[in-house]
Structure formats: C-alpha cells, structure tokens
C-alpha cells in the first residue's frame, strides 16, 4: 500500500524545503509489517494523488489554493495526530490512491478491509460535530438529513471502517478527540445496531451470520449502486 510519510508532509507544510519531498511524500510499504494510522472520513473538497505529490512543484497561487481546501487541512491534522501518537506513516484514501488508474483503484477497493484491519489506529473524522463531546442522543434538528446522527454513520463504506480496525478514535470538526470505539460502544450500538461486544472486542469468536452483518448496512448510503452492494457484502464475507 502507498503511505504518506508523516514527517515529510508536515515539514513540507511548514515550508521546510526538502529535495526529497517531491519524490518521497509517499512510499510503498507492506501493510502486514508497517505500523501506520489510517483515516475514515466523509469526502468534501479533497486533494488527489497527483496534487499531493506535485504540491511543491506548483506555482505559489495554485499551491495556496490546494492548501486552503478542507481536504488538505484534513491531511495535515491527521498527520499531526499520527505524529503525536508516534506513527511515521498515514493512509487516507483521497491522495494515497491514484484514481486515474482503474487497476490501482480496483486493487485498493479489494484491499480496503485488510488495510483498515491491519492499521494500528483509525482516526474517524466527524466534520459535522462541533461540540467537544460525542453526541449522546439522537438530534434531528442538528442532523436532519442523517436520521439524527452524524453523517459518517449513514455511509456505506464507513461500516467496514468502524468494524475492521482494532482501535477507532473519533474526532470532531476541530480535530479534538471525542471518544473511542470501546468507550462509546453503548452509544454506537444504538446508532448502528452492532452489538457492544463486537465493538469492544472485534468479530473473532462471535456467532454472527452474513445476514446479520448485512442488516447493519441496511440504512447506509453510497455514491454508486455497485458500492452499495459491495461494501457490506465484502465486510460480511471478510468477517464471517
């Protein structure tokens, strides 16, 4: 898998000129032997692979436009968190996959569950939560389009991004930590229907059917019809 070098990204953002930045902002690493953090989020104005690796080659005006995007700030904030947590490598789908290559995109989709499972920690970014605490109850006024809960919980792909990693830490809009998968298990159970014991200790040894796992995806949405079918089915077959 292709991972961001956290130190190189942060040094580049600070304006520390490194001749290797242009070539080594990302490197190929083995997900089974490399310690890395991974990001789960909702898409907005993002930075793609070509833009990220070519950032320092851009004219200043173009570079500043990229750096003003919410997606760039998301990369920087997640790299800062990874650095604080002691991780050298970070994966985020927006720029670590070169979506110009259909073969690479297909391989990434097939590897996604494994990549989340093999991560040391997953940072789940809730961009519509402004408070410094995780939402304790359903709020249709605050989240009217998302059944009263943050949008992250309505998307198809985030199901496996919640289930696969050993550790999931939630962050609000300002990148303040607001809880993790274990301590929030009772509330996450209410939101998702996933049993607390699965959230707290994973799938191994649990008597669950594919049908039960697919039920957790019943009210989730994806951008494409094929993704709607693929993401929960892939998760179900990976986990059972």
C-alpha atoms as a printed R data frame, in Angstrom:
    type eleno elety resid chain resno       x       y       z
1   ATOM     1    CA   UNK     A     1   0.000   0.000   0.000
2   ATOM     2    CA   UNK     A     2   1.076   3.581  -0.561
3   ATOM     3    CA   UNK     A     3   1.503   5.574   2.671
4   ATOM     4    CA   UNK     A     4   2.148   9.218   3.471
5   ATOM     5    CA   UNK     A     5   5.421   9.938   5.240
6   ATOM     6    CA   UNK     A     6   4.087  11.983   8.160
7   ATOM     7    CA   UNK     A     7   7.325  13.894   8.816
8   ATOM     8    CA   UNK     A     8   7.827  14.826   5.167
9   ATOM     9    CA   UNK     A     9   4.230  16.034   4.813
10  ATOM    10    CA   UNK     A    10   4.415  18.189   7.933
11  ATOM    11    CA   UNK     A    11   7.824  19.628   7.038
12  ATOM    12    CA   UNK     A    12   6.548  20.471   3.566
13  ATOM    13    CA   UNK     A    13   3.531  22.233   5.056
14  ATOM    14    CA   UNK     A    14   5.809  24.301   7.302
15  ATOM    15    CA   UNK     A    15   7.844  25.403   4.303
16  ATOM    16    CA   UNK     A    16  10.945  23.407   5.166
17  ATOM    17    CA   UNK     A    17  12.441  22.747   1.768
18  ATOM    18    CA   UNK     A    18  13.496  19.173   1.232
19  ATOM    19    CA   UNK     A    19  14.669  17.940  -2.133
20  ATOM    20    CA   UNK     A    20  13.168  14.546  -1.318
21  ATOM    21    CA   UNK     A    21   9.700  15.980  -0.584
22  ATOM    22    CA   UNK     A    22   8.672  15.870  -4.222
23  ATOM    23    CA   UNK     A    23   9.648  12.249  -4.619
24  ATOM    24    CA   UNK     A    24   9.061  10.716  -1.220
25  ATOM    25    CA   UNK     A    25   5.957  12.291   0.265
26  ATOM    26    CA   UNK     A    26   4.541   8.787  -0.211
27  ATOM    27    CA   UNK     A    27   6.188   5.387  -0.200
28  ATOM    28    CA   UNK     A    28   5.101   1.828  -0.850
29  ATOM    29    CA   UNK     A    29   5.011  -0.223   2.346
30  ATOM    30    CA   UNK     A    30   3.854  -3.689   3.412
31  ATOM    31    CA   UNK     A    31   0.694  -3.305   5.496
32  ATOM    32    CA   UNK     A    32   1.461  -6.504   7.406
33  ATOM    33    CA   UNK     A    33   4.827  -5.300   8.733
34  ATOM    34    CA   UNK     A    34   4.451  -1.489   8.879
35  ATOM    35    CA   UNK     A    35   2.880   0.426  11.741
36  ATOM    36    CA   UNK     A    36   0.519   3.100  10.404
37  ATOM    37    CA   UNK     A    37  -2.542   5.174  11.219
38  ATOM    38    CA   UNK     A    38  -5.490   5.304   8.831
39  ATOM    39    CA   UNK     A    39  -8.251   7.879   8.294
40  ATOM    40    CA   UNK     A    40 -12.008   7.428   7.908
41  ATOM    41    CA   UNK     A    41 -13.980  10.471   6.809
42  ATOM    42    CA   UNK     A    42 -16.609  11.963   4.541
43  ATOM    43    CA   UNK     A    43 -15.451  13.474   1.250
44  ATOM    44    CA   UNK     A    44 -15.564  17.201   0.513
45  ATOM    45    CA   UNK     A    45 -13.081  19.455  -1.287
46  ATOM    46    CA   UNK     A    46 -10.197  16.979  -1.328
47  ATOM    47    CA   UNK     A    47  -6.585  16.799  -2.551
48  ATOM    48    CA   UNK     A    48  -5.936  13.991  -5.002
49  ATOM    49    CA   UNK     A    49  -2.827  11.888  -5.540
50  ATOM    50    CA   UNK     A    50  -1.408  13.958  -8.396
51  ATOM    51    CA   UNK     A    51  -1.860  17.209  -6.465
52  ATOM    52    CA   UNK     A    52  -0.312  15.848  -3.288
53  ATOM    53    CA   UNK     A    53   2.864  14.510  -4.872
54  ATOM    54    CA   UNK     A    54   3.219  17.602  -7.061
55  ATOM    55    CA   UNK     A    55   2.436  20.203  -4.404
56  ATOM    56    CA   UNK     A    56   5.936  21.663  -4.119
57  ATOM    57    CA   UNK     A    57   6.286  21.912  -7.920
58  ATOM    58    CA   UNK     A    58   3.186  24.081  -8.261
59  ATOM    59    CA   UNK     A    59   3.151  27.807  -8.778
60  ATOM    60    CA   UNK     A    60   2.572  29.599  -5.478
61  ATOM    61    CA   UNK     A    61  -1.002  30.647  -6.318
62  ATOM    62    CA   UNK     A    62  -2.033  27.119  -7.292
63  ATOM    63    CA   UNK     A    63  -0.312  25.636  -4.232
64  ATOM    64    CA   UNK     A    64  -2.060  28.059  -1.892
65  ATOM    65    CA   UNK     A    65  -5.436  27.171  -3.425
66  ATOM    66    CA   UNK     A    66  -4.820  23.495  -2.702
67  ATOM    67    CA   UNK     A    67  -3.659  24.229   0.848
68  ATOM    68    CA   UNK     A    68  -6.852  26.169   1.582
69  ATOM    69    CA   UNK     A    69  -9.076  23.168   0.853
70  ATOM    70    CA   UNK     A    70 -10.718  21.334   3.718
71  ATOM    71    CA   UNK     A    71  -9.207  18.122   2.363
72  ATOM    72    CA   UNK     A    72  -5.669  19.450   2.691
73  ATOM    73    CA   UNK     A    73  -6.288  20.571   6.259
74  ATOM    74    CA   UNK     A    74  -7.660  17.100   6.955
75  ATOM    75    CA   UNK     A    75  -4.390  15.567   5.726
76  ATOM    76    CA   UNK     A    76  -2.310  17.938   7.849
77  ATOM    77    CA   UNK     A    77  -4.402  17.487  11.004
78  ATOM    78    CA   UNK     A    78  -4.391  13.700  10.684
79  ATOM    79    CA   UNK     A    79  -0.616  13.731  10.121
80  ATOM    80    CA   UNK     A    80  -0.192  15.915  13.214
81  ATOM    81    CA   UNK     A    81  -2.264  13.446  15.224
82  ATOM    82    CA   UNK     A    82  -0.285  10.500  13.862
83  ATOM    83    CA   UNK     A    83   2.976  12.234  14.803
84  ATOM    84    CA   UNK     A    84   1.695  12.868  18.333
85  ATOM    85    CA   UNK     A    85   0.730   9.197  18.575
86  ATOM    86    CA   UNK     A    86   4.168   8.091  17.405
87  ATOM    87    CA   UNK     A    87   3.321   6.883  13.895
88  ATOM    88    CA   UNK     A    88   5.600   7.589  10.931
89  ATOM    89    CA   UNK     A    89   3.077   6.543   8.290
90  ATOM    90    CA   UNK     A    90  -0.528   7.507   7.493
91  ATOM    91    CA   UNK     A    91  -3.071   6.352   4.908
92  ATOM    92    CA   UNK     A    92  -6.003   8.389   3.615
93  ATOM    93    CA   UNK     A    93  -7.927   7.348   0.525
94  ATOM    94    CA   UNK     A    94  -8.149  10.784  -1.102
95  ATOM    95    CA   UNK     A    95  -4.468  11.043  -2.020
96  ATOM    96    CA   UNK     A    96  -2.921   7.639  -1.305
97  ATOM    97    CA   UNK     A    97  -4.828   6.027  -4.180
98  ATOM    98    CA   UNK     A    98  -4.130   7.221  -7.714
99  ATOM    99    CA   UNK     A    99  -7.681   7.023  -9.052
100 ATOM   100    CA   UNK     A   100  -6.504   7.786 -12.584
101 ATOM   101    CA   UNK     A   101  -5.532   4.106 -12.727
102 ATOM   102    CA   UNK     A   102  -8.568   1.817 -12.838
103 ATOM   103    CA   UNK     A   103  -6.357  -1.163 -11.966
104 ATOM   104    CA   UNK     A   104  -4.974   0.587  -8.885
105 ATOM   105    CA   UNK     A   105  -8.440   1.693  -7.796
106 ATOM   106    CA   UNK     A   106  -9.789  -1.838  -8.169
107 ATOM   107    CA   UNK     A   107  -6.890  -3.289  -6.174
108 ATOM   108    CA   UNK     A   108  -7.397  -0.682  -3.458
109 ATOM   109    CA   UNK     A   109 -11.103  -1.467  -3.152
110 ATOM   110    CA   UNK     A   110 -10.321  -5.161  -2.792
111 ATOM   111    CA   UNK     A   111  -7.624  -4.442  -0.180
112 ATOM   112    CA   UNK     A   112  -9.524  -1.809   1.802
113 ATOM   113    CA   UNK     A   113 -10.865  -4.018   4.577
114 ATOM   114    CA   UNK     A   114  -7.431  -5.566   5.138
115 ATOM   115    CA   UNK     A   115  -5.756  -2.159   5.232
116 ATOM   116    CA   UNK     A   116  -8.161  -0.920   7.914
117 ATOM   117    CA   UNK     A   117  -7.839  -4.169   9.854
118 ATOM   118    CA   UNK     A   118  -4.014  -4.038   9.835
119 ATOM   119    CA   UNK     A   119  -3.799  -0.392  10.932
120 ATOM   120    CA   UNK     A   120  -2.682   0.429  14.460
121 ATOM   121    CA   UNK     A   121  -5.415   3.046  14.808
122 ATOM   122    CA   UNK     A   122  -8.193   4.551  12.700
123 ATOM   123    CA   UNK     A   123  -8.993   8.264  13.016
124 ATOM   124    CA   UNK     A   124 -12.722   8.736  12.330
125 ATOM   125    CA   UNK     A   125 -13.276  12.398  11.476
126 ATOM   126    CA   UNK     A   126 -16.809  13.695  12.109
127 ATOM   127    CA   UNK     A   127 -16.842  17.004  10.229
128 ATOM   128    CA   UNK     A   128 -20.401  17.886  11.294
129 ATOM   129    CA   UNK     A   129 -19.791  17.600  15.052
130 ATOM   130    CA   UNK     A   130 -18.760  20.928  16.544
131 ATOM   131    CA   UNK     A   131 -19.068  20.062  20.220
132 ATOM   132    CA   UNK     A   132 -16.204  18.746  22.347
133 ATOM   133    CA   UNK     A   133 -18.166  15.597  23.239
134 ATOM   134    CA   UNK     A   134 -19.597  12.782  21.146
135 ATOM   135    CA   UNK     A   135 -23.372  13.175  20.511
136 ATOM   136    CA   UNK     A   136 -25.099  11.352  23.369
137 ATOM   137    CA   UNK     A   137 -28.538  11.182  21.807
138 ATOM   138    CA   UNK     A   138 -30.338  11.478  18.509
139 ATOM   139    CA   UNK     A   139 -30.812  15.080  17.368
140 ATOM   140    CA   UNK     A   140 -32.988  15.571  14.279
141 ATOM   141    CA   UNK     A   141 -32.557  19.351  14.410
142 ATOM   142    CA   UNK     A   142 -28.768  19.165  14.299
143 ATOM   143    CA   UNK     A   143 -28.533  16.245  11.831
144 ATOM   144    CA   UNK     A   144 -31.819  16.490   9.857
145 ATOM   145    CA   UNK     A   145 -30.547  14.631   6.779
146 ATOM   146    CA   UNK     A   146 -28.855  11.812   8.688
147 ATOM   147    CA   UNK     A   147 -31.542  10.276  10.916
148 ATOM   148    CA   UNK     A   148 -30.447  12.441  13.832
149 ATOM   149    CA   UNK     A   149 -26.821  11.272  13.970
150 ATOM   150    CA   UNK     A   150 -23.559  12.478  12.325
151 ATOM   151    CA   UNK     A   151 -23.376  11.843   8.587
152 ATOM   152    CA   UNK     A   152 -20.413   9.474   8.991
153 ATOM   153    CA   UNK     A   153 -22.818   6.823  10.308
154 ATOM   154    CA   UNK     A   154 -25.039   6.931   7.220
155 ATOM   155    CA   UNK     A   155 -22.404   5.989   4.636
156 ATOM   156    CA   UNK     A   156 -21.819   2.501   3.285
157 ATOM   157    CA   UNK     A   157 -18.027   2.393   3.375
158 ATOM   158    CA   UNK     A   158 -17.720   3.599   6.961
159 ATOM   159    CA   UNK     A   159 -19.286   0.356   8.194
160 ATOM   160    CA   UNK     A   160 -16.110  -1.624   7.492
161 ATOM   161    CA   UNK     A   161 -14.046   1.347   8.670
162 ATOM   162    CA   UNK     A   162 -15.761   1.021  12.053
163 ATOM   163    CA   UNK     A   163 -15.607  -2.772  12.230
164 ATOM   164    CA   UNK     A   164 -12.198  -3.647  10.785
165 ATOM   165    CA   UNK     A   165  -9.693  -1.617  12.864
166 ATOM   166    CA   UNK     A   166  -8.653  -2.722  16.319
167 ATOM   167    CA   UNK     A   167  -8.750   0.886  17.527
168 ATOM   168    CA   UNK     A   168 -11.060   3.652  16.290
169 ATOM   169    CA   UNK     A   169 -10.719   7.154  17.712
170 ATOM   170    CA   UNK     A   170 -13.361   9.779  16.918
171 ATOM   171    CA   UNK     A   171 -12.556  13.454  16.296
172 ATOM   172    CA   UNK     A   172 -14.855  16.450  15.945
173 ATOM   173    CA   UNK     A   173 -14.729  19.198  13.324
174 ATOM   174    CA   UNK     A   174 -11.814  20.884  15.092
175 ATOM   175    CA   UNK     A   175  -9.854  17.633  15.436
176 ATOM   176    CA   UNK     A   176 -10.494  17.368  19.161
177 ATOM   177    CA   UNK     A   177 -10.706  13.742  20.395
178 ATOM   178    CA   UNK     A   178 -14.268  12.892  21.468
179 ATOM   179    CA   UNK     A   179 -14.017   9.197  22.343
180 ATOM   180    CA   UNK     A   180 -13.063   5.790  21.009
181 ATOM   181    CA   UNK     A   181 -14.881   2.700  19.785
182 ATOM   182    CA   UNK     A   182 -14.667   0.877  23.101
183 ATOM   183    CA   UNK     A   183 -15.782   3.636  25.467
184 ATOM   184    CA   UNK     A   184 -18.545   4.715  23.086
185 ATOM   185    CA   UNK     A   185 -19.786   1.163  22.416
186 ATOM   186    CA   UNK     A   186 -23.236   1.623  24.062
187 ATOM   187    CA   UNK     A   187 -23.975   4.751  22.001
188 ATOM   188    CA   UNK     A   188 -22.505   3.221  18.832
189 ATOM   189    CA   UNK     A   189 -24.765   0.200  19.365
190 ATOM   190    CA   UNK     A   190 -27.810   2.488  19.452
191 ATOM   191    CA   UNK     A   191 -26.692   4.235  16.253
192 ATOM   192    CA   UNK     A   192 -25.572   1.191  14.233
193 ATOM   193    CA   UNK     A   193 -27.226  -1.879  15.737
194 ATOM   194    CA   UNK     A   194 -23.811  -3.527  16.078
195 ATOM   195    CA   UNK     A   195 -23.553  -5.491  19.364
196 ATOM   196    CA   UNK     A   196 -21.404  -3.888  22.057
197 ATOM   197    CA   UNK     A   197 -19.235  -6.986  22.374
198 ATOM   198    CA   UNK     A   198 -18.335  -6.743  18.662
199 ATOM   199    CA   UNK     A   199 -17.454  -3.075  19.003
200 ATOM   200    CA   UNK     A   200 -15.365  -3.702  22.101
201 ATOM   201    CA   UNK     A   201 -13.506  -6.873  21.167
202 ATOM   202    CA   UNK     A   202 -13.979  -7.496  17.461
203 ATOM   203    CA   UNK     A   203 -15.597 -10.250  15.417
204 ATOM   204    CA   UNK     A   204 -13.463 -13.256  16.303
205 ATOM   205    CA   UNK     A   205 -15.342 -15.949  18.185
206 ATOM   206    CA   UNK     A   206 -18.727 -14.271  17.693
207 ATOM   207    CA   UNK     A   207 -21.642 -16.294  16.308
208 ATOM   208    CA   UNK     A   208 -22.797 -13.898  13.612
209 ATOM   209    CA   UNK     A   209 -24.261 -14.611  10.196
210 ATOM   210    CA   UNK     A   210 -23.649 -12.707   6.985
211 ATOM   211    CA   UNK     A   211 -27.335 -11.734   7.056
212 ATOM   212    CA   UNK     A   212 -26.911 -10.112  10.469
213 ATOM   213    CA   UNK     A   213 -23.864  -8.179   9.314
214 ATOM   214    CA   UNK     A   214 -25.684  -7.019   6.185
215 ATOM   215    CA   UNK     A   215 -28.519  -5.736   8.374
216 ATOM   216    CA   UNK     A   216 -26.089  -3.224   9.879
217 ATOM   217    CA   UNK     A   217 -25.761  -1.674   6.400
218 ATOM   218    CA   UNK     A   218 -29.492  -1.508   5.674
219 ATOM   219    CA   UNK     A   219 -29.860   2.259   6.101
220 ATOM   220    CA   UNK     A   220 -26.452   3.313   4.835
221 ATOM   221    CA   UNK     A   221 -25.875   5.105   1.532
222 ATOM   222    CA   UNK     A   222 -23.149   5.051  -1.095
223 ATOM   223    CA   UNK     A   223 -22.489   7.216  -4.138
224 ATOM   224    CA   UNK     A   224 -22.747   4.337  -6.588
225 ATOM   225    CA   UNK     A   225 -25.129   1.371  -6.739
226 ATOM   226    CA   UNK     A   226 -22.261  -1.107  -7.062
227 ATOM   227    CA   UNK     A   227 -20.616   0.331  -3.929
228 ATOM   228    CA   UNK     A   228 -23.867  -0.104  -2.015
229 ATOM   229    CA   UNK     A   229 -23.775  -3.797  -2.816
230 ATOM   230    CA   UNK     A   230 -20.018  -4.246  -2.496
231 ATOM   231    CA   UNK     A   231 -19.129  -2.563   0.800
232 ATOM   232    CA   UNK     A   232 -21.425  -4.519   3.170
233 ATOM   233    CA   UNK     A   233 -21.081  -7.779   1.232
234 ATOM   234    CA   UNK     A   234 -17.284  -7.527   1.304
235 ATOM   235    CA   UNK     A   235 -17.421  -6.764   5.010
236 ATOM   236    CA   UNK     A   236 -19.712  -9.684   5.674
237 ATOM   237    CA   UNK     A   237 -17.563 -12.191   3.863
238 ATOM   238    CA   UNK     A   238 -14.366 -10.859   5.418
239 ATOM   239    CA   UNK     A   239 -15.748 -11.111   8.928
240 ATOM   240    CA   UNK     A   240 -17.640 -14.388   8.986
